[in-house]
Amino acid sequence: MQLPDLYDIYLQYPSVQTDTRKLKPGDIYFALKGPSYNGNQFARQALDAGAAYAVVDEPVNFSDERLIATEDVLQTLQQLAKYHREQFEIPFIAITGSNGKTTTKELVHEVLSSTFTTYTTKGNLNNHIGIPLTILSVGMDADMAVIEMGANHQKEIESYCVYTNPTHGIITNCGKAHLEGFGGIEGVRKGKGELYDHIRANNGTLFLMKDYDYLVEMSKGISNIITYGTTGAMITGITDSSKEMLEVRMLSGTGIKKIQTQLVGEYNLPNVLVAVAVGKYFNVPDEKIKAALENYSPSNSRSQLVEIDGNKIILDAYNANPTSMKAAIENIAKMNGDKVLMLGGMMEMGEESLKEHQALVDLINMYDWKEVVLVGGDFIKVNNPFTTFATSTEAGKWLKEKHFTNTTILVKGSRSMQMEKVLE
């Protein structure tokens, strides 16, 4: 089947699914394969469940006119997404970075959707499968699309730009994340910078964090740049570090004076500022920008503040790397009262892992804590004077037995550590 013909089918059934457990009647099922699964084996199940069509790339033991055979299902999914993208002449805003990209995506979406019909990445579907699915979820009524791009090796962002074709770009930062795949911090900058390369080559527009000299250097040669930061930018703002929840005082570029967010941590300041910058660029009224940012409540274990048994829990357990860990530790260290750290190991650090875990232990030792608990990974391999556990479940039992009250507790770690389990 030719791509235009498949696209005609998609226009009749504009809902795509790769997981039969989530399939709804009328979906087009794409039978993806992976190291431990083969979606072709579930083609009949998908059709029986009401799928309009099933796209397969292996012979199946039944015949059905709703089967669409292709050489490579993943490649077909990506090509279909690219074809769909080509039907739009609206802004496609791509967001990548080592830290804060999902929060930034959510904030930008909140601001834009206050005024425009805006589609965005659901959750963190930001990889070679999630991005095509996100593009294919963009309805023909769209005014804007906001696409999150994750990456753990070079040339990955470049490949996403081929079928996303972003008109606007944001790199939140380049920190010590996925060092194993990128090959060090310079590799991270080169990999994330592939978004800038696309913007540069296609005369797109960049939203640039002016405080980060390395991003300013990486952006050279790009003509259309909207800057934000704490000083010397088109949109500027600072934070009141004494406040528990992030409060942003805007200094220039907007009529907004103050934004009282529901986010924890000064490290979220750039995420708020870029959302303001995007809103101003697209002429979203100040009052709508302010309301959108103040009403946004984080979820999915990202910069959440929850209260349990009289304690304040900073739940930031979706991901962790040396840069985000350092920011979170320094943020809670500034708070008043008793403080407890419950930190899980950091993954994908390569040969730098032991050194980076030790550096965090040294940082922790610079402050006073009621208790410090380190869980799993290379935390249990480095020299430290703290309580250690192999799993978050064990750490959770310890926490229950402590019966803390009036204590602020930071819970953070890489996704595989499942640190949110300490609260169960």
N, C-alpha and C positions, 0 to 999 in steps of 0.2 A: 504494500500500500504506500502511495506517495504521501509526503508530508502534508501538502495542502488538503488531501482527502481526509487524513487523520484529523487535521485541524477542523474541518467541517463537522466531523463527528463530535469533536470536543465542544464546538459551539452549541451543539444540540444537548450535550451532557457535560456542562462545564464544571465538573467536580471530579478530581483525581484522587485516587487512594492507592497506597502501596501495602497496606496492612489490612487483611481480611477481617481482623477483629474490630476495626473501626469503620468498616465499609457500610455505606448507606445505599439503599436502592437508587439506581440511576447513576452511580459513580462509574468512572472508567478505572478498571483495576490494572495497574502496571506491576507485572510479576518480576520484581527485582531479585537479584541473587547476591549472596554474601558468603563469607567463609563458613558460616554455620547454618545457613538457610537457603532455600531455593523456592522463590515465589511461584515458579511454574507449577509446582506440585499442588498449589492451592487455587489454580485457575477454575476448576469445576466448582469448588466451594464458593468462590467469589461470584460466579454466575448464578449459582443456586441461591445465593443471598441477595440477588437482585442487581448485580452489576450490569450496566448497559453493555459493556464490552470488557474483554480481558486481553491485554497486550502481553504476548509471550515470545520467548526466543529459543524455546526447546520444544521438541515434539511432545504432545500430550496424548493420553490414551483414550481420547474421545473426540468427537467432531461436533462443532457448534458454529453457526454462522456469526456468532458474536465474538469469536476468537479472531484476534489480529496478530499475525505472525510477523516478527521483525528479527533482524540479525542481533541486535543488542538493545534490550529494554531500557537500560539506564541511558544509553546514548540517545535513544528515541525520545525519552522523557525530557532530556536536556534540549534536544533539537526542537521539540514541540514548545517548550518554554521560550526559547529564542524566537520562534516564529510568532508566538503570542505577543512577546515584548515588542516586536517590530510593528505591531498594529497600533501602538500608542505613540503619541507625541506629547506626553505629559512628563513632568519631572520624575525621575527615578533617583532617589537618594540612597547611596550605598554607605554603610557604616561598618568600619572594622577597627581593630585596635587590640591591645593586650588586655586591657581592663576597662570595664564600664560600657562596653558596646551594647549590651542588652538593655541596661538602664537608659542609656542615651537613646536607643531606638524607641523605647517605650515613651520617654519624655517628648521626643520629637513627634512621635505619632499623636500623642495627646494634644500637643499644641496645634498641629496641622489639622487634625480631625475636628477641632472646634470650629473650623471654618470651611474645610474642604472634605470631599469624600476621599478618604485616605485608607489605603490597604498597607498592611505591614506583615513582617515575619511573625508567625505565632510561636510563642515560647522561644526556644533557641534553635529553630530549624535553619541553621546557618551554614550547612555543608553542601556537598555536591548533589545530595538528594533533596535536602530541605529548601535550598534556594530555588531550584526549578519548581518545586511544589508551591512555594510562595508566589512566584511569578504567575503560575497558572491559577492562583486563587484571586488574582487581581481582576475585578469585574470591569466590564466595558464602560461602567459609569464612573470609573476612577478619575479623580483630579490629580492625585499624588500616589506615589508608592515609596515605601521606606523599607529597604532591604538590608538585613544584617548579614555580614560575611565573617565567618570564623575561618581560621587557618592555622595549621601547625607545621607547614613546610613551604618553601619557596615555589613560585609558579602557581600556587593554589588560587590566590586572589585574582591573578591574571586570567585564569581559566573561568572564574565566575563572571568576570567583566565581559567575557565574550558573549554570554547569553543574557546578562543583566543589562549591559550597555548603560551604566549609570551616567546621568547628566550632572549630578552633584555628588560630592564625596566628603566624608568625614573620617579621619583617623583620630580616635580618642587619645591614644598614646602608644608608645612602643616600649614595653617593659620586659622584664625577665619572665617570659611565658613561653612554653613549648621550646625551650632552648635546645633540647635534644634534636627536634626536627629541623629547626631553623639554623642550628650551628652557631649559637651565640647571639649577643645583642645586635651586632651589625647585621646578622642574617635576619633577625626579626624586623629591623628597619627596612631592609631590602624587600622582604616578603610583603610587609604591610604597605610599603611604598609602591607596590604594583598598582594600587588604586590611584595614587597620584599620577603614575605613568599613564594610565588610561585617561584621566581627567585632562592631563597635559596634551595628549595626542588628539583629543576630541574637543578641545576648546570648552571644557566643562567648567563648573564653578566649584570652588573649594571652600569649606568652612574650616578655618585654621585656628588652633589654640596657640596664640601668640607667645604665651609664657614658655613654651617648649622650643628652645633654640634648634633642636634637631629636626623638628617638624618644619620650622621656618626654612632651614637649609634644604630639606627634602622637597619643599614646595617650589623651589626656584624654577623659573620658566613657565609657571602657570599664571595666566593673565588675570583671571577672575577669582579673586580671593576675598572672602568676608572673614574678618578676624574677630576673635573674642579672647578674653583673658582678664587678668586682674589689673593690668595697666597697659597703656599704649596701644589699645585695640579699638575697633569700631564699637564693639559691645563690651563693656567692662563691669565687673562686680566683684565684691569681696564677701567673706563670710564672717559671722560673729562666732568665734570659736568657743565662746562660753555657753552657747545654747546646745541643748541635748539633740534637738532635731535641727537639721541644716537650715539656717536662715541666711538668705542672700540679700545683701544690700547692693542694688544696682547703682552704678556710678555714671555711666554714659551710654548713649545709643538708644535709650528708651525712656518713656515717661514713667515706667514702673519704678517705684521707690524701693519696695521690699517684697521678697517672695519667701513666705514661710512654708517650707516643704515638709513632707512626711518621710524624708530620707534621713538616715543616720550617717554621719561622717562628712568631714570637710572634703574628703576625696571625691565627693559627688558634685562639688562646685563646678568643675568644667562641664559636667554632663548637663547641669541646669543652664549654664551660660550658652552652650551651643544650641540648646532648644530655644532659648530666647533669640539667638542670632538667626536661626532658621525661620522662626515665626516672623521676626521683623523683616527679613528678606522677602518673604512671601506675603507681606502686608496683612498679617493677622493682627487684629486690634490688640492693643496693650492689655485691656481688661480681660480678653480671652486668653492671652498668653499666661497672665498671672493666675487666672482661675484654673486653667488646665494643669499648671505645675503645682499649684497648692492642693488640688483635689487628687492628684495621682498618689496612690498608695501602693508601695512595692509588695511583691509577692514572690513565690517560688524561691524562698530562702536567699533573697538578695537585699542586703541593707535593710532588713526588717527589724523593727523594734517591737518585741512582744513582752507582755508581763505575765509571769508565772510564779505563783506562790510568793508574791511580794517582791520578786526580783525582776530586774529589767534585763531582758535577753537581746543582745544584738546578734541576730541570726543572719549570717552571711556565708552560708555553707554550700553555695552552688559551685564555687570554684576558688582556686587559690594559686598564687605564684609569689615569688619573693617581693615583687613590687606591691601587689595588693595586700599581702600579709603585713608588710612594713607599715603601709598607710593605715591599716585597721588597728594594729598594735599601738601606733603613735596616737591615733584618734582616741582610743579608750583610755590611754594613759593620762590624757588631759582632763578626764572626767573626775568629779569629786566622789568621795566615798570608797567603799570596799569594791575591789575589782578582781574578777577571776578570768583567766584565759583558758579556753579549751580549744586547742589547735590540732588539726589533722595534717598528716604529711602531704607534701606537694609532689605531684607526678610530672612525668615528661621533662625532667630536669637534666637527663643525661649525665655526663661526667662532672657537671657542676653541682650535682644534687647534694652531696655531703657538705660541701663548702657553703652552699646557700642555706641549708638547714642549720648549720653551725652559726652562721651570721645572724640568723633570727634568734637563736638561743642567746647570743651575745647581746643583741638588742633588748631582749626581754629582761636580761640581767641589769639593765640600766635603770629600771623602774621598780617601784614597790607594788607588789601584788598580794592579795589575800591567799590565792592559790594559782598555780599554773599546772595544767595538764596537757601533755603532748601525746598524740595518738598515732600509732602506726607509721608506715613509710620509713623514711630515713631519719625521722625524729628520734626513733628508738636506737639508732646506730651512732649518734653523735654524743659527745660529752655534755651532760646537763644535770643540774641538781633537782630537777622537777619530777613530779609524778608522771609515769608513763604507762600507757596501755597499748595493747596490740590492736584493739578494735574499738569502735565508737560505742558498741553495746556495753562493753566492760566499763568504759568511761561514764556511760549513762547510769549504770548501777552505782558507781562511786558518787556521782552527783546527787542521786536520790538520798544516799546515806548521809550526806553532808548537811542537809536541811538549811541551806543558806537563806538569809532574809536580808532585805534592803541592800542587795548586792547587784552590781552590773556585771554581766557575764557575756564575753565575746565567744561565739561559736563559729569557727571558720576552718575550712580545709578543702582539699581537692574533691571533686565530685565523687570519685571512687571511694573516698573515705566515709561517705554518708554520715557526716557529722551531725545532721539534724536528728539522728537516732538518739543522741545523748539526751534529748528532751522527751523522748517517748516514755 
